[in-house]
Amino acid sequence: MSTTLKQQFEAAVEQVRTAPSDGPFKPDNAYKLKMYGLYRQATDGDVRGKRPSLLDPIGRMKYDAWAKLAGTSADQAMRQYIAEVESVAARYG
């Protein structure tokens, strides 16, 4: 039985969630924001709502990372997310 794109995406998300914090891969904030944006685009579609204020810099960065992907289909965002996880797994095990 072949796995569907959604199943592959869910497996990749689980791989990220269960990755050890003391493992060999230490993602920087830019990488974390990229993955956040891909995840939100894949699961929720285009960003909605107002951009957070300057008083919420983390919320603002997350919003911007997601907004960069506006117009990207859920399937394409899932494929990009999976490719990133596979790339890290290939490099770091």
N, CA, C and O atoms as a Tinker XYZ file with bonds, in Angstrom:
   372  protein
     1  N      0.850000   -1.186000    0.000000    73     2
     2  CA     0.000000    0.000000    0.000000    64     1     3
     3  C      0.889000    1.241000    0.000000    63     2     4     5
     4  O      1.781000    1.378000    0.838000    81     3
     5  N      0.640000    2.133000   -0.938000    73     3     6
     6  CA     1.459000    3.345000   -1.002000    64     5     7
     7  C      0.921000    4.388000   -0.022000    63     6     8     9
     8  O     -0.272000    4.438000    0.279000    81     7
     9  N      1.832000    5.206000    0.456000    73     7    10
    10  CA     1.418000    6.246000    1.398000    64     9    11
    11  C      1.003000    7.480000    0.624000    63    10    12    13
    12  O      1.555000    7.794000   -0.430000    81    11
    13  N      0.046000    8.153000    1.156000    73    11    14
    14  CA    -0.416000    9.375000    0.531000    64    13    15
    15  C      0.465000   10.544000    0.966000    63    14    16    17
    16  O      1.241000   10.438000    1.916000    81    15
    17  N      0.329000   11.647000    0.259000    73    15    18
    18  CA     1.092000   12.845000    0.600000    64    17    19
    19  C      0.780000   13.284000    2.026000    63    18    20    21
    20  O      1.681000   13.671000    2.770000    81    19
    21  N     -0.480000   13.226000    2.403000    73    19    22
    22  CA    -0.872000   13.626000    3.756000    64    21    23
    23  C     -0.221000   12.729000    4.808000    63    22    24    25
    24  O      0.229000   13.213000    5.847000    81    23
    25  N     -0.171000   11.429000    4.540000    73    23    26
    26  CA     0.476000   10.504000    5.474000    64    25    27
    27  C      1.977000   10.774000    5.578000    63    26    28    29
    28  O      2.550000   10.717000    6.666000    81    27
    29  N      2.607000   11.068000    4.444000    73    27    30
    30  CA     4.035000   11.400000    4.453000    64    29    31
    31  C      4.272000   12.684000    5.240000    63    30    32    33
    32  O      5.233000   12.784000    6.002000    81    31
    33  N      3.389000   13.666000    5.050000    73    31    34
    34  CA     3.503000   14.931000    5.761000    64    33    35
    35  C      3.347000   14.717000    7.264000    63    34    36    37
    36  O      4.132000   15.235000    8.058000    81    35
    37  N      2.340000   13.960000    7.642000    73    35    38
    38  CA     2.116000   13.685000    9.065000    64    37    39
    39  C      3.304000   12.952000    9.685000    63    38    40    41
    40  O      3.666000   13.218000   10.831000    81    39
    41  N      3.907000   12.037000    8.941000    73    39    42
    42  CA     5.089000   11.321000    9.434000    64    41    43
    43  C      6.267000   12.285000    9.602000    63    42    44    45
    44  O      7.025000   12.180000   10.566000    81    43
    45  N      6.417000   13.221000    8.665000    73    43    46
    46  CA     7.494000   14.210000    8.757000    64    45    47
    47  C      7.272000   15.132000    9.949000    63    46    48    49
    48  O      8.219000   15.468000   10.660000    81    47
    49  N      6.033000   15.541000   10.169000    73    47    50
    50  CA     5.704000   16.394000   11.319000    64    49    51
    51  C      6.023000   15.658000   12.616000    63    50    52    53
    52  O      6.585000   16.244000   13.541000    81    51
    53  N      5.671000   14.395000   12.684000    73    51    54
    54  CA     5.953000   13.598000   13.880000    64    53    55
    55  C      7.460000   13.438000   14.086000    63    54    56    57
    56  O      7.940000   13.446000   15.220000    81    55
    57  N      8.189000   13.297000   13.007000    73    55    58
    58  CA     9.645000   13.183000   13.095000    64    57    59
    59  C     10.239000   14.462000   13.689000    63    58    60    61
    60  O     11.169000   14.402000   14.495000    81    59
    61  N      9.707000   15.606000   13.295000    73    59    62
    62  CA    10.186000   16.887000   13.835000    64    61    63
    63  C      9.800000   17.007000   15.305000    63    62    64    65
    64  O     10.615000   17.408000   16.137000    81    63
    65  N      8.565000   16.661000   15.618000    73    63    66
    66  CA     8.085000   16.775000   17.007000    64    65    67
    67  C      8.866000   15.896000   17.982000    63    66    68    69
    68  O      9.056000   16.263000   19.142000    81    67
    69  N      9.311000   14.747000   17.512000    73    67    70
    70  CA     9.981000   13.806000   18.406000    64    69    71
    71  C     11.511000   13.863000   18.308000    63    70    72    73
    72  O     12.209000   13.070000   18.938000    81    71
    73  N     12.019000   14.800000   17.518000    73    71    74
    74  CA    13.480000   14.925000   17.399000    64    73    75
    75  C     14.068000   15.345000   18.748000    63    74    76    77
    76  O     13.520000   16.219000   19.419000    81    75
    77  N     15.165000   14.732000   19.139000    73    75    78
    78  CA    15.760000   15.094000   20.429000    64    77    79
    79  C     16.332000   16.509000   20.403000    63    78    80    81
    80  O     16.993000   16.902000   19.442000    81    79
    81  N     16.075000   17.258000   21.452000    73    79    82
    82  CA    16.570000   18.636000   21.507000    64    81    83
    83  C     18.087000   18.683000   21.623000    63    82    84    85
    84  O     18.701000   19.700000   21.303000    81    83
    85  N     18.696000   17.592000   22.078000    73    83    86
    86  CA    20.151000   17.545000   22.199000    64    85    87
    87  C     20.794000   16.773000   21.041000    63    86    88    89
    88  O     21.941000   16.336000   21.140000    81    87
    89  N     20.042000   16.609000   19.942000    73    87    90
    90  CA    20.553000   15.895000   18.783000    64    89    91
    91  C     21.571000   16.712000   17.997000    63    90    92    93
    92  O     21.872000   17.848000   18.362000    81    91
    93  N     22.100000   16.142000   16.924000    73    91    94
    94  CA    23.158000   16.797000   16.165000    64    93    95
    95  C     22.700000   18.013000   15.353000    63    94    96    97
    96  O     23.513000   18.884000   15.044000    81    95
    97  N     21.416000   18.085000   15.006000    73    95    98
    98  CA    20.916000   19.212000   14.213000    64    97    99
    99  C     20.390000   20.300000   15.121000    63    98   100   101
   100  O     19.473000   20.075000   15.911000    81    99
   101  N     20.969000   21.471000   15.007000    73    99   102
   102  CA    20.555000   22.633000   15.804000    64   101   103
   103  C     20.021000   23.708000   14.860000    63   102   104   105
   104  O     20.790000   24.543000   14.384000    81   103
   105  N     18.722000   23.703000   14.584000    73   103   106
   106  CA    18.181000   24.685000   13.644000    64   105   107
   107  C     18.228000   26.100000   14.213000    63   106   108   109
   108  O     17.981000   26.319000   15.399000    81   107
   109  N     18.549000   27.050000   13.345000    73   107   110
   110  CA    18.526000   28.439000   13.775000    64   109   111
   111  C     17.092000   28.972000   13.657000    63   110   112   113
   112  O     16.205000   28.282000   13.153000    81   111
   113  N     16.882000   30.182000   14.120000    73   111   114
   114  CA    15.533000   30.751000   14.121000    64   113   115
   115  C     14.965000   30.901000   12.719000    63   114   116   117
   116  O     13.769000   30.695000   12.513000    81   115
   117  N     15.804000   31.258000   11.751000    73   115   118
   118  CA    15.334000   31.407000   10.376000    64   117   119
   119  C     14.791000   30.078000    9.846000    63   118   120   121
   120  O     13.766000   30.050000    9.165000    81   119
   121  N     15.474000   28.992000   10.156000    73   119   122
   122  CA    15.022000   27.674000    9.708000    64   121   123
   123  C     13.714000   27.287000   10.408000    63   122   124   125
   124  O     12.797000   26.759000    9.779000    81   123
   125  N     13.640000   27.552000   11.698000    73   123   126
   126  CA    12.412000   27.252000   12.449000    64   125   127
   127  C     11.232000   28.028000   11.882000    63   126   128   129
   128  O     10.133000   27.488000   11.760000    81   127
   129  N     11.456000   29.298000   11.534000    73   127   130
   130  CA    10.381000   30.113000   10.960000    64   129   131
   131  C      9.972000   29.582000    9.592000    63   130   132   133
   132  O      8.785000   29.567000    9.265000    81   131
   133  N     10.925000   29.152000    8.799000    73   131   134
   134  CA    10.613000   28.576000    7.490000    64   133   135
   135  C      9.720000   27.347000    7.643000    63   134   136   137
   136  O      8.723000   27.200000    6.937000    81   135
   137  N     10.092000   26.467000    8.575000    73   135   138
   138  CA     9.314000   25.253000    8.804000    64   137   139
   139  C      7.926000   25.582000    9.353000    63   138   140   141
   140  O      6.940000   24.941000    8.990000    81   139
   141  N      7.856000   26.586000   10.231000    73   139   142
   142  CA     6.574000   27.019000   10.772000    64   141   143
   143  C      5.661000   27.493000    9.640000    63   142   144   145
   144  O      4.492000   27.113000    9.569000    81   143
   145  N      6.216000   28.329000    8.755000    73   143   146
   146  CA     5.432000   28.840000    7.640000    64   145   147
   147  C      4.924000   27.730000    6.738000    63   146   148   149
   148  O      3.762000   27.729000    6.333000    81   147
   149  N      5.808000   26.778000    6.424000    73   147   150
   150  CA     5.397000   25.650000    5.585000    64   149   151
   151  C      4.301000   24.827000    6.255000    63   150   152   153
   152  O      3.333000   24.421000    5.612000    81   151
   153  N      4.464000   24.588000    7.550000    73   151   154
   154  CA     3.459000   23.807000    8.280000    64   153   155
   155  C      2.100000   24.512000    8.255000    63   154   156   157
   156  O      1.078000   23.898000    7.949000    81   155
   157  N      2.104000   25.793000    8.577000    73   155   158
   158  CA     0.836000   26.529000    8.613000    64   157   159
   159  C      0.199000   26.630000    7.229000    63   158   160   161
   160  O     -1.021000   26.522000    7.103000    81   159
   161  N      1.006000   26.836000    6.193000    73   159   162
   162  CA     0.469000   26.905000    4.836000    64   161   163
   163  C     -0.124000   25.559000    4.443000    63   162   164   165
   164  O     -1.176000   25.506000    3.806000    81   163
   165  N      0.538000   24.483000    4.815000    73   163   166
   166  CA     0.058000   23.139000    4.483000    64   165   167
   167  C     -1.222000   22.792000    5.235000    63   166   168   169
   168  O     -2.096000   22.118000    4.691000    81   167
   169  N     -1.337000   23.244000    6.467000    73   167   170
   170  CA    -2.490000   22.848000    7.285000    64   169   171
   171  C     -3.629000   23.864000    7.281000    63   170   172   173
   172  O     -4.793000   23.487000    7.417000    81   171
   173  N     -3.304000   25.153000    7.126000    73   171   174
   174  CA    -4.339000   26.188000    7.246000    64   173   175
   175  C     -4.535000   27.037000    5.992000    63   174   176   177
   176  O     -5.475000   27.831000    5.940000    81   175
   177  N     -3.682000   26.896000    4.990000    73   175   178
   178  CA    -3.800000   27.719000    3.787000    64   177   179
   179  C     -3.206000   29.113000    4.014000    63   178   180   181
   180  O     -2.406000   29.321000    4.926000    81   179
   181  N     -3.611000   30.049000    3.176000    73   179   182
   182  CA    -3.067000   31.409000    3.257000    64   181   183
   183  C     -3.358000   32.058000    4.601000    63   182   184   185
   184  O     -4.387000   31.815000    5.231000    81   183
   185  N     -2.410000   32.894000    5.016000    73   183   186
   186  CA    -2.517000   33.598000    6.291000    64   185   187
   187  C     -3.762000   34.493000    6.285000    63   186   188   189
   188  O     -4.130000   35.070000    5.261000    81   187
   189  N     -4.387000   34.589000    7.438000    73   187   190
   190  CA    -5.576000   35.428000    7.615000    64   189   191
   191  C     -5.365000   36.311000    8.838000    63   190   192   193
   192  O     -4.514000   36.035000    9.684000    81   191
   193  N     -6.134000   37.352000    8.912000    73   191   194
   194  CA    -6.069000   38.205000   10.084000    64   193   195
   195  C     -5.027000   39.292000    9.941000    63   194   196   197
   196  O     -4.313000   39.385000    8.943000    81   195
   197  N     -4.970000   40.100000   10.964000    73   195   198
   198  CA    -4.054000   41.233000   10.964000    64   197   199
   199  C     -2.666000   40.809000   11.426000    63   198   200   201
   200  O     -2.513000   39.896000   12.238000    81   199
   201  N     -1.677000   41.482000   10.899000    73   199   202
   202  CA    -0.300000   41.246000   11.309000    64   201   203
   203  C     -0.131000   41.724000   12.748000    63   202   204   205
   204  O     -0.570000   42.825000   13.079000    81   203
   205  N      0.494000   40.925000   13.607000    73   203   206
   206  CA     0.690000   41.340000   15.006000    64   205   207
   207  C      1.475000   42.650000   15.101000    63   206   208   209
   208  O      2.241000   43.005000   14.206000    81   207
   209  N      1.264000   43.341000   16.188000    73   207   210
   210  CA     1.900000   44.640000   16.380000    64   209   211
   211  C      3.390000   44.505000   16.696000    63   210   212   213
   212  O      3.894000   43.403000   16.912000    81   211
   213  N      4.067000   45.619000   16.719000    73   211   214
   214  CA     5.490000   45.635000   17.063000    64   213   215
   215  C      5.738000   45.150000   18.485000    63   214   216   217
   216  O      6.858000   44.769000   18.825000    81   215
   217  N      4.704000   45.161000   19.312000    73   215   218
   218  CA     4.829000   44.701000   20.690000    64   217   219
   219  C      4.855000   43.180000   20.796000    63   218   220   221
   220  O      5.101000   42.627000   21.868000    81   219
   221  N      4.599000   42.510000   19.673000    73   219   222
   222  CA     4.619000   41.047000   19.621000    64   221   223
   223  C      5.598000   40.609000   18.530000    63   222   224   225
   224  O      5.172000   40.145000   17.473000    81   223
   225  N      6.902000   40.749000   18.772000    73   223   226
   226  CA     7.869000   40.464000   17.700000    64   225   227
   227  C      7.877000   38.994000   17.254000    63   226   228   229
   228  O      8.098000   38.717000   16.075000    81   227
   229  N      7.645000   38.071000   18.156000    73   227   230
   230  CA     7.635000   36.653000   17.776000    64   229   231
   231  C      6.420000   36.350000   16.904000    63   230   232   233
   232  O      6.534000   35.690000   15.872000    81   231
   233  N      5.266000   36.836000   17.326000    73   231   234
   234  CA     4.055000   36.657000   16.526000    64   233   235
   235  C      4.195000   37.298000   15.153000    63   234   236   237
   236  O      3.711000   36.761000   14.157000    81   235
   237  N      4.848000   38.428000   15.106000    73   235   238
   238  CA     5.067000   39.143000   13.857000    64   237   239
   239  C      5.980000   38.343000   12.915000    63   238   240   241
   240  O      5.712000   38.246000   11.717000    81   239
   241  N      7.049000   37.777000   13.463000    73   239   242
   242  CA     7.962000   36.968000   12.642000    64   241   243
   243  C      7.264000   35.715000   12.122000    63   242   244   245
   244  O      7.454000   35.330000   10.968000    81   243
   245  N      6.463000   35.085000   12.961000    73   243   246
   246  CA     5.719000   33.905000   12.528000    64   245   247
   247  C      4.727000   34.264000   11.428000    63   246   248   249
   248  O      4.612000   33.555000   10.428000    81   247
   249  N      4.021000   35.359000   11.618000    73   247   250
   250  CA     3.055000   35.824000   10.628000    64   249   251
   251  C      3.761000   36.065000    9.286000    63   250   252   253
   252  O      3.284000   35.630000    8.237000    81   251
   253  N      4.892000   36.757000    9.335000    73   251   254
   254  CA     5.628000   37.078000    8.111000    64   253   255
   255  C      6.136000   35.821000    7.402000    63   254   256   257
   256  O      6.094000   35.738000    6.175000    81   255
   257  N      6.617000   34.844000    8.176000    73   255   258
   258  CA     7.100000   33.591000    7.589000    64   257   259
   259  C      5.964000   32.858000    6.879000    63   258   260   261
   260  O      6.165000   32.266000    5.818000    81   259
   261  N      4.796000   32.903000    7.460000    73   259   262
   262  CA     3.631000   32.250000    6.857000    64   261   263
   263  C      3.152000   33.053000    5.656000    63   262   264   265
   264  O      2.827000   32.476000    4.618000    81   263
   265  N      3.106000   34.375000    5.782000    73   263   266
   266  CA     2.603000   35.236000    4.709000    64   265   267
   267  C      3.458000   35.127000    3.444000    63   266   268   269
   268  O      2.939000   35.300000    2.342000    81   267
   269  N      4.754000   34.845000    3.580000    73   267   270
   270  CA     5.636000   34.694000    2.415000    64   269   271
   271  C      5.162000   33.572000    1.499000    63   270   272   273
   272  O      5.474000   33.563000    0.308000    81   271
   273  N      4.421000   32.644000    2.045000    73   271   274
   274  CA     3.980000   31.471000    1.281000    64   273   275
   275  C      2.573000   31.623000    0.707000    63   274   276   277
   276  O      2.013000   30.662000    0.180000    81   275
   277  N      2.005000   32.808000    0.803000    73   275   278
   278  CA     0.648000   33.036000    0.290000    64   277   279
   279  C      0.572000   32.600000   -1.169000    63   278   280   281
   280  O      1.450000   32.918000   -1.971000    81   279
   281  N     -0.473000   31.879000   -1.497000    73   279   282
   282  CA    -0.671000   31.396000   -2.851000    64   281   283
   283  C     -0.082000   30.014000   -3.105000    63   282   284   285
   284  O     -0.361000   29.403000   -4.136000    81   283
   285  N      0.730000   29.517000   -2.178000    73   283   286
   286  CA     1.289000   28.173000   -2.303000    64   285   287
   287  C      0.205000   27.170000   -1.926000    63   286   288   289
   288  O     -0.462000   27.325000   -0.902000    81   287
   289  N      0.031000   26.157000   -2.742000    73   287   290
   290  CA    -0.999000   25.159000   -2.439000    64   289   291
   291  C     -0.593000   24.341000   -1.223000    63   290   292   293
   292  O      0.586000   24.259000   -0.880000    81   291
   293  N     -1.574000   23.745000   -0.583000    73   291   294
   294  CA    -1.310000   22.895000    0.578000    64   293   295
   295  C     -0.411000   21.726000    0.177000    63   294   296   297
   296  O      0.506000   21.369000    0.916000    81   295
   297  N     -0.669000   21.129000   -0.991000    73   295   298
   298  CA     0.148000   20.004000   -1.442000    64   297   299
   299  C      1.603000   20.417000   -1.642000    63   298   300   301
   300  O      2.519000   19.692000   -1.252000    81   299
   301  N      1.813000   21.589000   -2.254000    73   299   302
   302  CA     3.185000   22.046000   -2.484000    64   301   303
   303  C      3.882000   22.348000   -1.163000    63   302   304   305
   304  O      5.060000   22.030000   -1.002000    81   303
   305  N      3.177000   22.955000   -0.223000    73   303   306
   306  CA     3.763000   23.238000    1.092000    64   305   307
   307  C      4.121000   21.933000    1.801000    63   306   308   309
   308  O      5.166000   21.842000    2.445000    81   307
   309  N      3.259000   20.927000    1.685000    73   307   310
   310  CA     3.561000   19.624000    2.292000    64   309   311
   311  C      4.811000   19.020000    1.664000    63   310   312   313
   312  O      5.679000   18.500000    2.366000    81   311
   313  N      4.895000   19.091000    0.338000    73   311   314
   314  CA     6.071000   18.526000   -0.346000    64   313   315
   315  C      7.355000   19.235000    0.095000    63   314   316   317
   316  O      8.374000   18.585000    0.328000    81   315
   317  N      7.307000   20.558000    0.210000    73   315   318
   318  CA     8.487000   21.317000    0.639000    64   317   319
   319  C      8.871000   20.957000    2.075000    63   318   320   321
   320  O     10.052000   20.807000    2.385000    81   319
   321  N      7.880000   20.818000    2.940000    73   319   322
   322  CA     8.127000   20.458000    4.339000    64   321   323
   323  C      8.789000   19.079000    4.403000    63   322   324   325
   324  O      9.790000   18.896000    5.096000    81   323
   325  N      8.228000   18.121000    3.681000    73   323   326
   326  CA     8.774000   16.757000    3.655000    64   325   327
   327  C     10.209000   16.774000    3.130000    63   326   328   329
   328  O     11.083000   16.107000    3.684000    81   327
   329  N     10.451000   17.531000    2.067000    73   327   330
   330  CA    11.796000   17.608000    1.484000    64   329   331
   331  C     12.796000   18.174000    2.487000    63   330   332   333
   332  O     13.927000   17.693000    2.562000    81   331
   333  N     12.406000   19.180000    3.252000    73   331   334
   334  CA    13.296000   19.756000    4.261000    64   333   335
   335  C     13.625000   18.727000    5.346000    63   334   336   337
   336  O     14.783000   18.587000    5.739000    81   335
   337  N     12.618000   18.014000    5.826000    73   335   338
   338  CA    12.830000   17.010000    6.868000    64   337   339
   339  C     13.733000   15.896000    6.344000    63   338   340   341
   340  O     14.640000   15.448000    7.046000    81   339
   341  N     13.489000   15.448000    5.110000    73   339   342
   342  CA    14.321000   14.394000    4.533000    64   341   343
   343  C     15.758000   14.864000    4.348000    63   342   344   345
   344  O     16.695000   14.091000    4.549000    81   343
   345  N     15.936000   16.123000    3.968000    73   343   346
   346  CA    17.276000   16.672000    3.787000    64   345   347
   347  C     18.052000   16.693000    5.108000    63   346   348   349
   348  O     19.226000   16.325000    5.155000    81   347
   349  N     17.390000   17.121000    6.161000    73   347   350
   350  CA    18.032000   17.150000    7.478000    64   349   351
   351  C     18.323000   15.729000    7.944000    63   350   352   353
   352  O     19.396000   15.463000    8.486000    81   351
   353  N     17.383000   14.819000    7.738000    73   351   354
   354  CA    17.588000   13.427000    8.160000    64   353   355
   355  C     18.761000   12.798000    7.416000    63   354   356   357
   356  O     19.520000   12.023000    7.998000    81   355
   357  N     18.913000   13.122000    6.147000    73   355   358
   358  CA    20.009000   12.562000    5.358000    64   357   359
   359  C     21.356000   13.099000    5.836000    63   358   360   361
   360  O     22.355000   12.379000    5.833000    81   359
   361  N     21.378000   14.365000    6.245000    73   359   362
   362  CA    22.638000   14.969000    6.694000    64   361   363
   363  C     23.007000   14.596000    8.118000    63   362   364   365
   364  O     24.183000   14.405000    8.429000    81   363
   365  N     22.000000   14.492000    8.992000    73   363   366
   366  CA    22.277000   14.320000   10.409000    64   365   367
   367  C     21.831000   12.983000   10.990000    63   366   368   369
   368  O     22.110000   12.679000   12.149000    81   367
   369  N     21.141000   12.193000   10.186000    73   367   370
   370  CA    20.744000   10.875000   10.667000    64   369   371
   371  C     19.503000   10.813000   11.440000    63   370   372
   372  O     19.103000    9.735000   11.880000    81   371
